[in-house]
Amino acid sequence: MGVRIDELRRVCQQPVRERNDVAGLLFGDHASLPITKLFVDLRISPNYASIGFLVAGLAGAGLQAGHGTAAWVGAWLLVLYYVLDCVDGEVARYQNVVAVQWGYYDYLFHMLIKPLTFFGVGLGCSVELQSPWLLCAAFSAAVSTLWLKMFLQVPGILFLREVLRRGKGAAPAGLPHAQPSPSTAEPGRFQLRLDRVTLRAMMTNFDIGLLGLAGACTLDLFLEPFHVAGAGPVNARGLWLIYYGVVLPIDFIDYMVTYLRKGHYSREMVRLLALAHHFRCEDQEGGGGG
């Protein structure tokens, strides 16, 4: 019979529930549990889920360069990619496995698969419909996805690396000493509500978009492309791509303006430096290091 689903939910999902995003709260947590149970019951390493979600993501993005049944299979492989991404973390928490290098791979996998998906859809639609301009929508969505990730995370990573390399107490001028205080506490996490924040998250979340892509590919199996004045033939998958080609750049610009105008960068760096001040690395073989 194996481990109970309610125990998996308590051990694997509840500890990180407050850090979950809209896709995880809506369907990721529910879709992943049966596969997580299989991994736990069979004592399979979470690394296989990580490898599986990379393979599923690459295959799904590649199949999007086709059309018809190939695109439909690819869309559901991309949904599987997201579910397996949830599974690897859940299995690791249940088995109490910590492998830092897989966190690095996880980050790279997402940076690779998300833009490849948009380019795959753009290529498939432009060839099928003889509409090369759809590649512009693919470029817009892919670049916006990468730039948002780099704008919000990469500058902070590089900044903190340089500060921490200088040693304790070496924060640069203009940045206050990182001291644990209410002002450096972790900001509130996403909560699923009937409000504008949740609506925006649903409209821009890539993983929820994969369900939309699967639905669009299903419609294309039964419906013929239709003509749009001035744009030529368009199908449901093309509309999906156009939507993200328009929405994601707007989302990126809004994030950039808000992030800089409200000083989120400085506050986040102070918070992370305060956490780093208390960070301690323990040697698993008995030694310790601070």
N, C-alpha and C positions, 0 to 999 in steps of 0.2 A: 504493500500500500504506500510506503514511503512517507515522506514528510507531509504534514497537513498544509493546505493552502493558507489558512489563517496564520499559521506560524511563519510561513514565508513572508506574508504581508507584514507581519510584526517585525521580523528580523531584517528583512531586505529592503523594505520600502519606507516604513515609518521613520527610521532615523534620518532619512534624507528628504522626507516629504516637503519640508519647508523650503528646500532648494530646488524643487521640481518646477518645470515650466508648464505652459498650458497644454502642450501635446502629451506630456507625461500624465498630467492630471485627468485629461479627457479620455485617453485611450491607451497610452503606453503602459501604465501600471497594470491595466487589466489584460492587455494582449500578451504581455511578457510572462506572466505568472505560470501558465502551463509549460512553457519551454524552460523556465527557471526550475520548475519542479522536476522536469526530466533530467536536467543537468545535475541537480542536487541528488536525486535518487540514484543516478548512475555514477555519481562522483566524478563527473567530467570537469576538467579544468576550465575556468572562465576564459582562458586564452583562446580556446577553440571558438567561443562565441565572438571574441574580438576578431579573429581571423575570418569567421563566417560573415560578420557584418561588413568587413572590407570586401570580401569576394562578392557578396550579394549586391553591395552598392556599386562596385565596378561593373558587374554584369548587367545590373539594371540600367545604369547610365549608358552603357554601350548599346543595349538593345533599344534604347530610345532613339538611336540614330536610324532605326528601321521604322516600320509602321504596321498597322493592323495587329495581328496576333503577337508579333515580336514586341511591339511597344506595350501591349497589354501585359505580357509576361514580365517585361522589364519594370513596369510600374509596380507590380506586386512584389517583385524582388527588392525594389527600393523601400517598400513598406516593411518587408522582412529585415532589411538593413537597419531600419530604425528600431524595430522590436529587439533584434539581437544586440543593438547598442545598449538597450535597457537591461537585457539579460546578463551581459558580462559583468556589469556593476553589481547586480543583485546576487549573482552566484559568488562573486568575490567577497561580498559582505557576509554571506552565509558561511563560506568556507574560511573566512578571516584571512584572506589572501591579499597582500599588498605588494604590487609590482609597479614601481615608479615608471619604468620604461614603457609600460602599456598605457599609462596616462598620456605620455608623449605621443605614442602611436595613435591613440584615440583622437587627439587633437589634429594630427596630420591627416588622418583618414577623413575627418569632417571637412577640412580645408580642401581636400582633393575631390571628394564625391559631390559635394553641393554644386560647385561650378560646373563639374563635368555633366551633372544631370541637366542643367539648363542648356549647356551647349549640345548635349545629345538630343534633347527635345527640339532645339532650334534647327539642328542639322536634319533630323528626321522630317520635321514639318516642311522645311524649305525644299527638300528634295521631293517629298510626296506631293506638295501643293504647287511646286514651281514658284515659290514666293521667297526669294533670297532675303527680303527685308526682315523676315522673322529671325534671321541670325542677329540682327540689331537688338531685338528684344532679348535674345539669349545672352548677348554680350552685356547688355544693361543689367539684367538680373544677376549674372555671374559676378561681374565686377562689383556691384553693390554689396553682394554677400561677402566677398573677400574684404572689401574696404571697411565694412562695418566691423568685422572681426578684428582687423588690424588696427583700426582707429581706436577701438575700445580696450584692446588688450596688449598689443605689441608695444606701444610706447611705454606703458606702465611696467612691462616685463623688463625692458631695456633700462629704464630709469632705476628700478629697484636693484637690478643687478649691479649697476655702477655704485649706488649708494651703499649697498651691503658689502661690496668689495673694499670700501674705504675703512670699514670697521665701525665699532660702536660710537655713537655720538657724532657721526660725520654727516648729518643731514645738510644739504646745501642751503645757502642763504635763501631766505624767502619761504622756506618750508619749516614749520615749527617742529621741535623735537617730538618724536613719536612716543607719547605716553598713553598708557591705557586709561581711557576716560569715556564717559557717555558719548562724546563727540566722535570717537573712533570705533564705536560699536558697529557691529555688522549691520548694514542697512536691511530694511524689511524686504522679505522675499515675496515672490509673486503668489497671489491668492486668486483662486477661481471665483469670480463674482459676475453679476450682471451689471457691468459698468464699462466705461470707455476703455480702460486699461486692458481688460480681458478681450474686448472686441478687437482692439488694435493688435494684441498678441496673436489672436486667432487669424487675423487678416495677413500677418507677415511671417508667421512661423513656418519654417521650411518643412518640418515633419508633418504638420497638419496638411500642408500643401501636397505632400505625397499621396495622401488619401484623395485629395481633389484630382491629382494626376491619374490615379487609378480609375476614378470615376469617369474622367474625360476620355481615357483610352477605351473604357467599356462602351461609352456612347459612340465613339468612332467606329466600333465594330458593326454598329447597326444603322448609323446615320451617315448620309453623304455630306461632304463639305458644302458649305453654302457660300455665296458670293457677297462680299461687302464692297459697296461703291468706293472706288478709289484704292482699294487694298487687294482686290482679287479674292480667290478662294481661301476660306478659313475653316478649320474644323475645331472640335472641342478642345483638343490638345493645344492647338494654336492659340485659342482664347486663353487657356490656362497660362501659357507662356507670356502672352501680351500683358495679362494682368500683373504678373510678377515683374515683368520688365518695366512697368510703370510704377507700381506700388513700392518696390524695394528701393529704388533711388530716392523717392520721396521720404521713405522711412530713414534712410541713411542720412540725408541732409538734415532732417529734423533732429535726429539723435546728435549729430555733430554740433548743431547750433545750440541745442539745450545743454549738452555736456560741457561746452566751453563757457557759455553765458552764465551758468549757475555754479561754476567752479567745482563740478563733480570730480574732476581729475585730482585736484589738490587734496580734497577730503579723502578720496579713496587711497591715495598714496600714503597719507598719514595713518589711515586705519591699517593698511597692510604692513607698514613699518612697525607699528605697535605690536601687531601679531608676530612679526619676525623677531622682535626684541625678546619675546618669550618662547620662541621656537627652540626645541631641543631634539636632537637626533640621537637615538639609542642604537648601539651596536648589538645586533641580534645574537652575537656569539659571546656576549658577556661584557664587552667593553662599552664605554659610553662616550659620547661627545656632545658638547654644547654648541 
